[in-house]
Amino acid sequence: MAVPALRAMLITAGFGTRLSPLTELLPKPAVPIANRPTAWFALDHLRRAGVRDFVLNTHHLAAELERELRRVAPPDVSLRFVHEPEILGTGGGVRNAWRPAGEESFVIMNGKLVYGPDLAAALAQHRASGALATMIVKEVSPQDPIGVIGVDGAGWVRRLPGFSGHDGGALRPCMYTGVSILDARVHDLLPENGCLIRDGYARWLEDGERIAAYVDSASFRDVGMSHAHYLEANLALASGRARWPGIAASADAVVLDPSANLGSEVRLRECVIGAGAELAAGVTLERCVVWPNTRVTAPHADAILLPEGRVVQVAQIADEHQRRRAAASV
């Protein structure tokens, strides 16, 4: 039997309150990372893995999300947007937007990630296992509070938030990355409104179903956790600490949109400068993201600079910079 063409859903309907005031202007999956909408990274990675057909759920600033993603989507990609007048949760959102095609393996990925897991290997493991679903996870320290997923030696999920039915034996502590592979038979088991983990996977485990885990080691960044996470993702790509196809780190760790207007003697170090941004003569910026169409007339460090003079200062990035300097001087 022929394997159906691979399709995917990007989960993009959240409010993004932890990134406010950024998300007062754009929804979280559209806030710019290295001058690309955040969800572009998931779209780009899945496209390179063979996905051409995408569905995305929307709620907050839905028109802005669709505008930003259609602007950067390659012509060989199909995007379908499904609006949720009321948030349905991750499980309900997938059930509402996904219509299974035959016996397909369907990929879901959170649209707030800068992350490139080995999807081919995960798919191969999923299809060989016969699991109802496969969660792509990362191993964490046993002391890590995020490590709430327990995986046994055979690669089966044995512990989840809302399910701790494991009777004994050591479990590998992992965190869920926000990427899963679902069999078509899952669709009717998904909650109409609720969480994919607590109202889906945990309930299926209680019912005796088997959920697999694929442990991936690729670099992982959740952009939506905080302003510090958002800024760090931008700076990591600008400096080369994180690498992504098509994004080149420069010697001064600057990602500069060609349409930005820089005055004389502007000094930039570890910065991302957006389209149409205007930097006045003599301005010095260190570890900053300047949003599109933003005018900057004063020096800044460790900041996100928004239109109309709004500035989000990010203390955690400044602290990390001081730690790196101290370590380098030892």
N, C-alpha and C positions, 0 to 999 in steps of 0.2 A: 504494500500500500504506500502510495506517495505521501511524503511528509508535507503537510500544509505550509505555505509560506509563513515565515515568522512575523508575528505582529506583537505590538507592545502598547502598554498604557503608561503615560506619565501622570503621576498623582500631583496635581497642581492647584488644588482648590482651597488651600488654607488661607488664614488671615495674615499670618506672618507678624504677629504682635510683638515678638521679641526683637524684630528688626525695625520697629517704629523709631523715628519718623520716615525711614526709607520707604516703608510699605504704605505710607500715605500717598506716595507719588506713583509707585509701581507695585504690583503684587510680587510676593517673594520670589516666585520662579522667573521673574523678569528683571530683578535687580541686577545691575551689570557686574560681571566678573571678567576681568581682563577685556573689557569693552564688548562682552557678549552677554545676552540674557542668561541667567543661571541655568535654566532648563535646557539651554543649548548644549551643555556638556553631556547631559543624559541622551539627548537627541543625537548628538554627534557620535557618541560611543556606540549606541545601539545601531545606528545606521552603518557604522563600520563593521558591526557584527552581523549585518545582513537584514536588519529590519528596515522596511520601507513604509509600512502602514502603521500610523500612530493614532491613538485616541487620547485626549486630555480632558480632564474634568476642570471646570472653572466655577468660581463664585466671586471672590473679592476682586474688583477691578478687572472683570472678565474681558472687556473690550481691549484694555491695555495689554493684557497677556497675549491675546490672539494677535494683535498688531505687532508686538515685538517678536514673537516667534515666527510668524509668517515672513517677517522682514529678513530673517536669517536662515530660514529653512531651505535646503537644497531643492532644486526643481524635481528631483526624482523621489521626493518624500511626500506622502499624503498625510495631512493633519486633519483630524476631525475633533471639534471641540464640543463637549457636552456640558451645558450649564446646569448647575445645581442651585435652584432658588433658595434652598436651605441646605446647609452642609449635611452630607450623608455619612461622613466618617470614611476612613480608608477602605473598610470592607464594603459599605454601602455604595461608595463611589465607584468601586470596581464593578460591582454587580450591575449598577445602573448604566454604566458606559460600555461594558464589554458584551458583545454578542458572539459566543463561540462559533468558530467555523470548523465543522467536522471534529476531528480528534486532535486539534492543535495543542501545542504547548505555548501558553501565552505568558509573555514577560510583563511584569509591572516594575516600575522604578520611580522612586520619589524624585520630583523635579527640583529638589534643592541641593543636589549632591554634585561635587566635583570628584568623580569616582569612575574608574574603568575596570570593572571586574572581568575575569576571564569567562565570558558568557558561553563560548563554545564548550569549554570543559564542564561548566555547570549544567548546560543542556544535555551533554552526553551522559553525565552522572544521573540527571533527573530521569531521562528516558530509560536508562538501564535499570534504575531502582524500582520503577513501578509506583513511586510515591504519588500521593494525591497532590502534593506541592513540595517544592524545594525552596528553602530560604537560603539566600547567600549571606554568609555571616563572616565576622572577623573574630579571631581569637583574642581574648583580653586576659589580663591578670586575674587570678582568683579573688584578689582584693578589690578589683575594679567594681564600683557600684553599678556600672552599666552591664556587667556580665551576668545577665539574668536568663540567658538561654543555655541550657545544658545539652551537650551533644555527646552521645556514647561513642565507643570505639568503632562501631560499624557505620557511623555517619547519620544516625537517626536522632531527631530532636526528642529529648526526654523531659525537658523542663522549660516552661514558658511562664511569663506573667499570667496568672490565672490558672495555671496547671502545674502541679508539682507531684505527679504521680509516680515518680521514679523510686523504686524500692531499694536500690543499693548499687554499689559500684561507682567508680570515679567517673565524673562527667567533665568534658572539656568546656570551660567557661567561654562563652562567645557573646557578641552583640550582633543584633540584626542590622544589616546595612541599609534596609529600605528597598532591596531588590529581591524579587521572588519569581519563580516559574510555576505556573498553575496548569493543571490538566483541565480540559474542557468540562469534565464531570464535576469540577469544583463549583461552577457557576451557580447552580441552584442551591448549593449549600452555603453560599455567602450570605451574610446578614443584609437585610434591606436597608438598615441604618445602624451603623456601629463600626467598631474597630476590627481591622483585619486580623490582628493578633489575638485579642481577648475574646472577640465574638466569632472568630473563625478558627484559626489554628488551634487555640487552646480547647475549644469545644470539640473539634474533630479528634484531637488526641484523647479526650475523655471518652469519645465514642469508639475508640479503638482503631482509628485510622492512622496511617503512617505518614509522617512529615519528615522529609530528608533535609540535611544541611550540607551546603557546599562551603567549605572554609576557604576564603580567598585572602590573598595577602597584598593586593594592590593598595596604593596610597588612597586614603579615604578622608574626605573633608565634607562635613555637614555645614553648609553655609548658613543655614537658618537658625543655628543655636544661639548666636549673640552677635553684637557688633564686632567683637574681637575676632570671632570665627570668620565673619564676612571679610574684614580687612585682611586677616592673615591669609585667606585663600587668594585674594588679589595679589598680595605682596609675594607669596610663594611662587606664583606663576611669573610675576615680573622678574624675580631674582633667579629663577631656575631651580629653586628648592623643590618645586613641583613642576613636572613636565607634562605637556599636552600637545598632541600633533597640531601643527599649524600656529602655535604660540611660541615665538622665539624670545628668549631672554636676552636683553642687551647688556653691554658692559656696565652701564650705570643702573641696571635693573629697572628700566622704565618701559612701560607699554604706552605708546603714544598714538592716539588716533590722528591720521593725516590731516583731518580738518580742524584740529585744535590750533589756536592762535597763541603763540608764545612771544612775549615781549623780549627785549634785549636783556642779556645777563640773567635770565631765569635759571635757577639751579634746582635740579631734580635728583632725588636719590630714593630708590625703591618706591616708585609711584606708578599709578595708572591714571592716564589723562583721557577723558572721554571726548566724543565727537562734539565739535562746536564750542568746546571749553575755551575760555580766554584767560590767560595768565599775564598780569601786568608786569611791566619791566622791573627787574630786580627781585622778583619774588623767589623765595627759597621754600621748597617743599620736601619733607622727608617722611617716608612711609605714609603716603596719603593716597586716597582714591578721590579723583575729581569727577563728578558725574557730568554727563553731557550738558552742554549749554549753561555751564556754571562759570561765573566770572570770579576770579581770585585776585585780590589786591594786597593781601597781607601774608606773611610767612606762617606756615603751619607744620606741625609734626604729629604723627600718629592720629590721623583724623580722616573722616569721610566728609567731603565738601559737596553740598547740595545746592541747587539753584536758589536764588533769592537770599543768598548770604547765610543759609543755615549750615551749621557745623556740628558734627557729631564727634566729640573727642573720645578716644579709645585708650583708656589707661592701661589695660592689660597688654596691649601691644607695646606700649612704652616700657612696661616692666620686663617683658620678654627681651626687648632690645637691650636693656641694661644688663640682663643676665648674659646675653650672648657676648657683649663687649667685655664683661668681667671675665668670662671663661677664656676669651681670646687673649687676654692680657696675662694670664697665669703662665 
